[in-house]
């Protein structure tokens, strides 16, 4: 099956799986890598519904401005811990330097 024959969900899954340890990508850039110009929200839906089933590195996907989207008490602390365990510097405010750690489009 070629990339064009994959569903948009499958393309998003592949894009998320391609983010290497120690790097992050934005919801927007994952969508762009999957060939979806306006697919950031679809990326969120895929992460929400398939992260566990597909063993996706969900913690490597953040907002385009470098902020972690999850709220305190709603996964934010775990995401920060996972990113830090891979060597990604995350500020106390939950911000990652996209120029240094960004991956993708």
C-alpha positions as CSV (number, residue, x, y, z in Angstrom):
1,X,0.0,0.0,0.0
2,X,1.4,3.4,-0.9
3,X,1.2,6.5,1.3
4,X,-1.6,7.9,-0.9
5,X,-3.6,4.7,-0.3
6,X,-3.4,5.0,3.5
7,X,-6.2,6.6,5.3
8,X,-5.6,10.0,6.9
9,X,-5.7,8.3,10.3
10,X,-3.0,5.8,9.2
11,X,-0.9,8.6,7.8
12,X,-1.1,10.5,11.1
13,X,-0.2,7.4,13.1
14,X,2.9,6.9,10.8
15,X,3.9,10.5,11.3
16,X,3.6,10.3,15.1
17,X,5.6,7.1,15.1
18,X,8.4,8.8,13.1
19,X,9.1,11.4,15.8
20,X,12.4,10.2,17.3
21,X,13.1,10.2,21.0
22,X,14.5,13.5,22.2
23,X,12.4,15.5,19.6
24,X,8.9,16.9,19.6
25,X,6.5,17.9,16.9
26,X,3.4,20.0,16.8
27,X,-0.1,18.8,16.1
28,X,0.0,21.0,13.0
29,X,3.3,19.5,11.8
30,X,2.2,16.0,12.3
31,X,-0.9,16.8,10.2
32,X,1.3,18.3,7.5
33,X,3.6,15.3,7.5
34,X,0.5,13.2,6.9
35,X,-0.5,15.4,4.0
36,X,-3.3,17.2,5.8
37,X,-3.1,21.0,5.5
38,X,-5.7,21.6,8.2
39,X,-5.5,18.5,10.2
40,X,-4.2,19.5,13.6
41,X,-7.6,18.7,15.3
42,X,-7.6,15.3,13.5
43,X,-4.1,14.7,15.0
44,X,-5.6,15.4,18.5
45,X,-8.4,13.0,17.8
46,X,-6.0,10.2,16.7
47,X,-3.8,10.8,19.7
48,X,-6.8,10.6,22.0
49,X,-8.3,7.5,20.5
50,X,-5.3,5.5,19.4
51,X,-2.3,6.3,21.6
52,X,-2.6,3.2,23.8
53,X,-3.7,0.8,21.1
54,X,-1.0,1.8,18.7
55,X,1.7,2.5,21.4
56,X,2.2,6.0,20.0
57,X,4.8,8.3,21.5
58,X,2.0,10.8,22.4
59,X,4.2,12.8,24.7
60,X,6.3,14.0,21.7
61,X,3.4,16.0,20.3
62,X,2.8,19.5,21.6
63,X,1.4,22.9,20.5
64,X,3.1,24.7,17.6
65,X,4.3,27.4,20.0
66,X,6.1,24.8,22.2
67,X,3.6,24.7,25.0
68,X,2.3,21.4,26.4
69,X,-1.5,21.4,25.8
70,X,-2.5,19.1,28.6
71,X,-3.7,20.7,31.8
72,X,-2.2,20.2,35.2
73,X,-3.6,17.0,36.7
74,X,-4.7,15.9,33.2
75,X,-1.5,14.3,32.0
76,X,0.8,17.4,31.8
77,X,3.1,16.2,34.6
78,X,3.5,12.8,32.9
79,X,4.2,14.4,29.5
80,X,6.9,16.6,31.0
81,X,8.5,13.7,32.8
82,X,8.5,11.5,29.7
83,X,10.0,14.3,27.6
84,X,12.7,15.1,30.2
85,X,13.5,11.4,30.4
86,X,14.4,11.6,26.7
87,X,16.6,14.6,27.2
88,X,14.1,17.3,26.1
89,X,14.3,20.4,28.3
90,X,10.9,21.5,29.4
91,X,10.5,24.8,31.4
92,X,8.6,24.9,34.6
93,X,5.8,26.6,32.6
94,X,5.6,23.5,30.3
95,X,7.4,25.0,27.3
96,X,9.8,23.3,24.9
97,X,12.2,25.2,22.6
98,X,10.9,24.2,19.2
99,X,14.0,25.5,17.4
100,X,16.2,23.1,19.5
101,X,13.9,20.1,19.8
102,X,11.4,20.4,17.0
103,X,11.0,17.7,14.4
104,X,9.0,18.0,11.2
105,X,7.6,20.5,8.8
